[in-house]
Amino acid sequence: MRISARADYAVRAALQLAISAGDGPLKAEAIADAQDIPHKFLEGILNDMRRGGLVLSQRGGNGGYRLAKPAASISIADVIRVVDGPLVSVRGVRPPDLSYTGAAESLLPLWIALRSNVREILEGVSLADVAASDLPAGVSALTDTPDAWTNP
């Protein structure tokens, strides 16, 4: 699975908004500076997140962006879907819409299993979890094996 720069930046921006929730709206420039995200790229991401119902924007001198709902109710999957679409697709097609024959027939259940596991992790972790460095035990356990941190 590949996490795009767009998805990475969106999650980082959402996390910045989560930790600043009590401070009022944040300007895009402040988010960009805090997370080392190109400002112009971030503007497009924030607009997608606004259209997707994850952030609210406020104009004016005290304007900026804030989360549209509590960080605990926004999953990492929610953020990624808003900016990148489905979490897992094959050639741009969602696994349930694929079909294979012959030797490749068992690929479909493999892609479905992959999709299920990705969803389980990303839907089970909220912005609040990550912002508090308090990942669910099952997610943390996946990082405990030495092989998790190395590339084959």
Secondary structure, 3 states (H helix, E strand, C coil): CCCCHHHHHHHHHHHHHHHCHHHCCECHHHHHHHHCCCHHHHHHHHHHHHHCCCEEEECCCCCEEEECCCHHHCEHHHHHHHHHCCCCCECCECHHHCCCCHHHCCHHHHHHHHHHHHHHHHHCCEHHHHHCCCCCHHHHHHCCCHHHHCCC
